[in-house]
Every structure is written in C-alpha cells, then in structure tokens.
Amino acid sequence: MQTFEKDSNVTAIANTATNTPQKNYAAVRFNAMKHGILSKQVVLPHEDAEEFSELLSSLVEEHKPAGPTEMHLVEELAGIMWRTRRVLLAEGANINRSLHSVINNKLRSPIQVALPCNRNILNEDTDLHDLMKSTPEDALKYQQEAEVDLAATNKAAAILRKGGSKAYEKAQSALSPENLDFWHDCIDDNEYPDTAEGLSQFIREILWPDCVRSEYEAKYTSAIQAQTLGEGLQAGKLESLTRYETHLDRKFERTLAMLLKMKELRGNNKS
C-alpha cells in the first residue's frame, strides 16, 4: 500500500491546497481518491468510487490541507461521512425488511391494535398492503364509499324487516351494484337460498359486518398506517446501528477539531 510520504502526488495535492488558487483544484481533485491511504479501504467494491472521490475532493477544497498529516485528517473525515451514509442505508433496509414482515404477518396484524376497541371489526380479509399505500385523499374516498355501502345495506335490511310482497326485489335494488353482485355470487355458490330470508341472513352474517369494518378501517386509515410503521421500525434491532452512528459522530467531531487545531497552529507559526 502506498503512503503519503512515498506518494508525491498526494503531497502535491496538499501543497496545492495551501499555495494554489481555488481554480486549480479541478486538475487534482480526483487524485485524492487514487492515492489516499484510507480511500482504498473505505470504498467497497460494489460502492461508487467516483462518488466518494467527489466527497473527498470537496473536503480537500474546503479545508485546503497542508502536508500529509492534515491530508490524512481530511481523508478521515471523508471516510467517516461515507460510513455514516452506509449506516443510514442499513437502517432503511432494516426498517423495510421489518415492515414487510409486519404487513405480511396475518396472525399478528396491527389493524385491531391501531383501532379503538370494537367487537364488530374483523380484519382477516383486510389487505394491509392497500391500506399502507392509501393517501389521505384515498382514505377519504374509501370512507365515503364505505358509508354509502353501509347506508344501502341498512336500507335493504330495513325493507326486509318491514316485509311485503315486493320486499325481496326492493331490498336487492337498494344494495350497491358491487354488493348485489356479491349476493348473486353467494346464490350461485349455494351459500344462501335465493329468497328474502336468505338475503336477510346474508346481510346479517356477511354484508353488514363487512360494511361496518370497511367504514371503520377507512376512518382510521392514518392510525393503522402509523401503527404498522411503528411496529415495522422495531427499534431494538436498530440499537447497534444507533450506537455505531453515535461513535461515528464523535469520531467526526474529534477529527475535525484536530484538523482545525492544526490549521490554527500553522497560521500562528506563519505570523
């Protein structure tokens, strides 16, 4: 591995930083990446070496290191910033994996925990993926549609309770088109008889609870999203990353303080 003492190019970068106008930095800005002691170890094979070079060059331009020691400290700053970026990537990947696990775990769905206690809420068939993708506008539209469906279902149930010769036909007409199709599918599957009594039972056992659940979930979509994201965070798994990030922050502060102190001493010696 090359060292700063043996590498005239890096020394040239340091000297240029001290003695050359800002415009000359463009000619040497990428040399830091090619010849630094730490750079070759900091950047992993799958990472963007040019991006790191840009970062290091910008720090060289900012601090204008004079000599190999100051150049080493500048490169150390770049390495710390690069590793901090890596920590944030790891944190995001960890949260995404945990969130995916929470959304797909039907045995421990966060929906009921997020909602106020209500014995009418059944969420076995709820698609949490759709709820998580909902915008506030989507949730409002979903709630309005759910309220319309619930009102239509209540109207159909009231017609059946009142009875009469045309009660069955009127009740079917009162249902929303989607729920009427749902009812006909149940008839075709022989789940309920094609009668007023069968429709009344279908509404009581299937349709009304489903409409209530849909309205309730739409109303509390933001709470469900917050609960799901909170469970997906799984802060315990991020503890080690947080400790490492804190270590990097402290190291950055110490390194920067050391660099600034050296520059101060250099300025005092010149005076």
HELIX and SHEET records of a PDB file:
HELIX    1   1 SER A    8  ASN A   19  1                                  12    
HELIX    2   2 GLN A   22  ASN A   24  5                                   3    
HELIX    3   3 TYR A   25  VAL A   28  1                                   4    
HELIX    4   4 ASN A   31  HIS A   35  1                                   5    
HELIX    5   5 SER A   39  VAL A   42  1                                   4    
HELIX    6   6 ALA A   49  HIS A   63  1                                  15    
HELIX    7   7 PRO A   68  ASN A  104  1                                  37    
HELIX    8   8 LYS A  106  ARG A  108  5                                   3    
HELIX    9   9 ILE A  111  ALA A  114  1                                   4    
HELIX   10  10 LEU A  128  LYS A  133  1                                   6    
HELIX   11  11 PRO A  136  LYS A  162  1                                  27    
HELIX   12  12 ALA A  167  ALA A  174  1                                   8    
HELIX   13  13 PRO A  177  ASP A  188  1                                  12    
HELIX   14  14 ALA A  196  PHE A  202  1                                   7    
HELIX   15  15 ILE A  203  LEU A  207  3                                   5    
HELIX   16  16 TRP A  208  LYS A  219  1                                  12    
HELIX   17  17 THR A  221  LEU A  233  1                                  13    
HELIX   18  18 ALA A  235  LYS A  270  1                                  36    
END                                                                             
